[in-house]
């Protein structure tokens, strides 16, 4: 049996047990049936180090885990402990409760914190955790003091028999019940007793079951935290329930560690050591212990030895060794300084360290970066002693040694994001330079920040033409990575026009808009002021503080299952009129989140300064919400939107073809997995909510809505695919519910925040019930035999009608336009071909596979997939390729199969990483197709036909319902499905294109044939070169084509030429190639291929080698 323990409870457990430390697991002896177990050790007689992260993973996998009582430094056990432990065991487990209560009562009277756990089978454990390590002698002294005190109170000895506490060996005490006195002349093991072990064995490494660890002999039992009151009522025959687990988790969360000095004061001991290392949080890197090292000083040895006039041979050898070490260190010193001065942020840190007194954090940054570059502690300390420190610094060698060692061990913090955090003490990077971490020797040649004014001059010109057009509605046809969203706001600012972008997701604006602000400031002399209307968790200061408190308390980010409501700004104590603060402006950063320090609210800042913004970004869902929210705030925001001169509807397909709400009612997996029923899960959510609020009038109203919905719709057998469903609530009832939605949302959000129970199903039902009608979707997908959903149609027509009433210019754009006729939505719309100004498509090649592999069969032939992926990684490198999977299930499986690929380089179709954002990688592998299930867009087609049948039946003014249904399903839906797949594919592969067309990019399509890719690229703006590799058993030639493209920027050859290039790439001579292909191709053909493609003179270079060569030959691509 396995249990899943909450991560914050595991973190608290790791803290109480003082992880990391040595550990062992338990396995059954071979050849035995009695369940005999032994400890499994790692590395011979030495145990491995168990980190907090590993402990959480293993416990949730159901592994019995033993942890060492004494500390372990990786090689040897030390004489220090982070906790004391009492192990109460008896053949009569209930007998253990009596002495345990005595020990707890005594420790309570001494203000000592402890945690009791069920040992699983025979007794209980009492843990006494410390906040720092205590020597074993002092721990033993403390435990003996406890029992000696109890013995004075409870032990009796009359007529040669004993009751109470007695110590019979160094590490054990026994408790004899008063009703069964013990005669010392008899064997105590044959007498009723409780054996209490203190488990102190110096240098040996005794072990104890970890908290929450299953028992090795009975996996249905575990080391479960319990209060003394729970233990007194504990019935070991009853199974452990989820409620027991929750109580144990809460108990661990509340448990405290004892200040080690308090323990020492109780026994009158002095402290022997005071470890200062901070406890590791769960799911973070484990911190290694402090390493003692000596800063090399060969100069001192050289001076001493050179003063000797008559040196012995040994002294002469010692002198030569010192001279050699000095020369090596000087070379390393010069190399380190050179690498520092090659990186802008490190140069800044180095210069500040040399010129200012009292500098600390800049030196820390240098240590972290140099450690990531591979330099040792000694080499880094030598640099500081000879290049950075002054005489005062060098006078204290211990300080230099300690500080270098401390931050050397934190080298995993060395990514650029760490140094770019504005509020961090480590901030030293104001503008990205093209590196992903300071230890990277040279910038990426394909860094997206290369959008210089000269490179984007054509994009600026076309943006100006769009803004100057005498048309209210404009359709801008553009390619991916065309520079449209960078050039347009810069151009609008130059013309004095305010501009608002509506986008599918805030990630597009939060990640791309700062780039436009930087470019405008650096190359156009503009200072743009912009905002991004992000989620309320970022913009509302109260909600942001709640999220920060949750992460601090649990170690995990707050991820609500429902929209986050914000507080009433007029009544909020952070309002400016109540003395609140405004967020300070940050260079090249839009206003998009509240500032926790010093408690400044984004909402209030926006309300006070909204008339000053040049550029804004808002999501389609937020726009739709503003249209349907009957509040004064929403009305005020709608009026503000109407004041913009230009409104851009970017990535319009993501709005028109994506439902705002899908309620999945039932799924039947194809594999051996349980069937999901929405109404069962909804009932569980409601019962939990009612348990928390048994007599709340709003909850009673919600219950009534949910019960009516369940009774009306839970019988799923009556639904057919595409059926329209009319809401049983009338107009006035829906409006009444709409008015109550925000109070309900506030209640549900507060409940979820307090309890951790998800309420997304409850909220989604309430949201659906505010709509007039929706449709049934009943489809088969790659993962499910059947999936039944309620799908809410898009509301683009209502929103477009509202936008038409605004005075500003409306610009619609996307890389591939939706099937919907834009002229029907925006009458009089004028097309403008923005195109691909820098001709980025010419720098990209798409390499098709020789086989079609469906999404459901991607992992069927793992050998082929593994060979395909590993070939790509061998050429491009593990860190230089982006992998895109069809869906989240295959995305998770792929990361498991290829753990050596950085997880941030693996994503899935339609994720935030595949739409509208920049990427500094120039190679991609698209695994499987980009298709949704065949029937996924039937609801769109049915709604389009129902809304305007005359558009689809021009010669039939009164089509029947059956005719409309057939046309929508059989004709219109496949077209929408195809266009959606086209949009998805084009958006995805566009992420790795270089926006200024300086660097080639390669897209490998695993399982997608060239004919299919050509269909996906049809009618797109900026079509790259597409080529299919030959199908030859045992040979996969995709990387051969990619490598030739990368080196020669040319792939004008056929399948036979590809085979010859592939053989040449493998090192086969021309003569041998002729013999291999002589049955199919004449020798003259091989000679012509070698001449045409210059194979005799060509040397294939790796991805990194070619990048270095290009940088050295074309300095214009270097970045600041």
C-alpha positions, 0 to 999 in steps of 0.5 A: 500500500502506498501513500502520497505525502504532501510536499510541504509536510515532507519538507518539514519532515526533512528539516526535523530529521536533519537531512541530508544524512546516510540512509539504507533501505530494506530488502527481503533475503533471497531464499526465505519465505518468512519475510526476513529483511536486511539493510541494503547499503550503497558502496560496500560498507558505506551508506549513500547520502540521502537528500531531502528531495530523494527522501520525498520521492522514495517515501511516496514510492512506498520504500521503507527508509532507514536513516542514520542516527549520527551525521554522515559526511559522505565517507565517515560517520561523525560523533554528532547528531541532529536529533535524539530518539527513543525507540519504545518496543514491546511484545505488548505494544499497548504497554509502550503507551505508559512510559511514552506518556511519562517521557512526554510529560517530563519533556513538556515540563522541561520545555523540550519539543518532540514528535511521537510516531507509531513505529509501525508494528511493536511500539512508538518512537519519540523524536527530539529534533535540534536546530544544530548538531550536538555531540553524541556524548551530550545527547547520551547525557541528555537522554540519561538525564531524562530517564534518571529523573523519571527513575527517581520518580517511578522506580521502586525496589522492594524484596528484591524485585523492581518496577519502573525504569532501569538501565541494563546497558549503555544504550537501553533502558527498560520499563517494568509495569508496577503490576508485574515486578521483575526479579533481576535473577530472571531473564527480563526478555521473558518478563512483561516489559518495554524496551527503550533504546536510545540508539547511540553507537559512536562511529557505527551508524545505527539507523531508525525508520524515517518519519512517514516511512512504511514498515519493512515487514508490513507495508500497510503500516508506517511511521505515522506522526501522532499526538500523545492523545491519539496514541492513547486511543490508537488501535493498531488493528485498524487500517491507516486512513487518509484522515490519519495521514492528513493529521500526521502531515499537520502535526509535522508542519506544526512541530518545532526543533529545539535550540541546541543550547537549551538542551546543553543548558539542561544537562550543564554542558558547554557547546562543542561546535555550532554548525551554521549551515542552513537547512536544505528545503525539499526539492532543492539541491542538497548542500555539501559540507564545508571543505577545508582547503589551502590557498596556494602560496608558491611565491613564499616557498620560492622566496625562502628557497632562493635565499638558501645558498647551498640547497640540497637536491631535495630543496632544489626539486622543491624550488622547481616544483614551486616555480612550476606551480607559480607559472601554472597559477599565473597562466590560470589567473590570466585565463580567469581574468580574461574570461571575466572581462569577456562577459559584461556582467562579470566585468562590472562585478570585477571593476566594482570589487577592485574600486569600492571598499566593503564589496561583498555580493559582486565578489559572490557573483564572481565566485559562482560564475568561476565555479561554473566555469570549472575552476577549483576553490584554490584557483578562485581564492588565488585570484582573489588574493592576488587580483581583487583583495587589498592588504586588509582582506589578505590579512585574514586568510580564514575569511577569504577561504570560508567565503570562497568555499561557501559560495563555491558550493552554490554554483548551481545558482549561476544562470542568467535569471539569477543575476537578472532578478532586479530585487536580488542582491546578486543583480548585476545584469541590466541587459541580456548579452546573448549568454544563457549563463555567465560561464558561457564563453561566447554569446549565442550567435542566434540570440533573439536580442539581435533586433537592431534598427538596421536589421528591422528597417523594412519591418519599421517601414511596413509598420508605418504603412499600416498605421498610415492606411486610411482604413478602420479594419486592417488584416496584416498577413505576416510570417512567424518571427517577422518582427511585427510585434516589435516594430509596430509599438515602436513605430506607433510611439514615434507617431504619437499613437497609443496602441493596445495588443490583445493576445491569447496568453500573457506569457507572449507579452511578458516575454516579448514586450520588454524586448521592444522597449529595449530596442526602442530605447537603444535604437530609436531613442524612445522611452515607452511606458507600457503595461501588461494586464496579467492575472490578479495573482500578480496585479493585486497586491493582496493576492500576490502576498497570499501566493508568496506566503503559500510558497514560503510555507509549503515550498511550492507555488500557489496554483489555483484551480479557478480564476483569482478574484481581486479585492475591492480596490476602493476599500483595500488598505493598499489603495493610494487614498488610504496611504498605499504606495505605487510601483516604482518604474523599471527601465525596459520593463512594463508594469505587470505585477505588484511589488511585495517590497515595499508593498506597492500595488500594480492595480493602484499604480495602473489606476493612477497612471493609466492615461500615461501609458503608450502601449498595453497588453491584455488577453482575449479572456480578460477582454471577454470577462470585461464585456460580461462583468456587471461592475463599475470597475469593468465599465471603467476599464471598457471606457479606457480601452476605447481611448486607444488609437490602435487595437491589435488582435494578435494570434487571432486564431487562438481566440476564434477557434478555441473554446473559452470553457470545456467541461469534460464529463467522461473519459474512457482511456484506451489503456488499463486506466480508470474511467473518469466521471465528472459528476462523481468528482463534482460530488466529492468537491461539494461534500468537502465544501459542505463539511467546511461550511455546514450552514453558509447561505451562499454555499446553500445557494451553490448546492442548489445550482449544482444539484439542479445541474447534476439532476438535469445532465448526469445521464450521459447516454442521451447525448449525441455528438454535436447536440446543442444544449439549452440552459434550463435557466431563463434570462433573468435567472442567468442574470441573477447568477451572473450578479452573484458570480463574483461573491461565489468566486471570492468564497470558493477562492478563500476556501481553496486557499485555506484548505487546499481542496480544488473547486474548479468543477464547482466554478466551471458549472456555475460559469457554464450556467451563466451561458444560454447554450453550449454543445456536446462533444463526443470524440475519440482521441489518441488517449481515450476511446471516448471523451464526452464534453460540454463545449462553450462556443466562442464569443468572438462575434459579440466582442468584435461587434463591441470593438467595431463601435470603438473609434480606434483602428483595428488591426488583425494578424496571425501567421495563418488565418482562421477559416472564419471569413474575416470580412463577415466579422469586420466588414470592409477590412483591408488586407496588407501583406506584411510578409517576412521582411527579413526573409527568415524562411530562407534560413530554415529547413524542415526535414521530413521523415520517410515514415508516417507515425501516428501520435498513438504509436510514437513510443511503440518503436523506442529503438528507432525513436531513440536512435533518431533523437540521439543522432540529433543530439550528437551533432547539435548537443544536448542543450541546443535542441527544442523538442515538441511532443503532440500532447502533455501525456507524450511530453511527460513520457518523453522526458522520462525516456530522455532524462539527459535532455534539459526539461526546459527544452522539451514542450508540447504543441500549443504550449506557451513555448510554441506560440508568439515567444522568442527562442534562442535555440536553432534546432527543433525536433517535432515528434509526431503530428500536430493534429487534434482529434478529427472531431475536435472542431465539429462544435465550431463548424456547427455553430458557424452553420447554425449562425449563418446558414445562407453562407453555406447554402446559397441556393437553399434558403431553408436547409433542414437541421440534418442538412446543416449537421451533415455539412458542418461535420463532413465538409466544414469541420475537416477544413477548420481542423486542417487550418488549425493543424496548419496554424499549430505547425507553422507557429511551432517551427517558427520558434527556432527561426533567427529573426534577422536571418543570420543563422540557419535553423533546422527542424527535424520532423519525426514521423511526418512525411513531406507530403503532409508537411507541404499540406501544413505549409500551404498558403502560409507566409514565408515557407521554408525549404522542405526535404524528405530523407530516404527510407533505408533499413538501418540508416537514418539520414536526417542528421546528414541533411541537417548537418550539410544544411548547417555547414553549406546552407544548401540542400538542392539534392535528391534522395540518391545524392543524400545517400552518397552524402550520408556515406561520405559523412560516415567516412566512406571513400569515394571508391567504396561508395561507388562499389556500394551503389554500383547496382543502382547508380553509375560511377559517373553519377557518384563523381558528379555528386562529389563535384556538384556538392564539393564533397572532396573539399568539405569537412563536416563541422559540429554545431558549435564549431560552425558557430565559432567560425561564423562569429570569427569571420563576421564580427557584425553578429556579435552582441553587446 
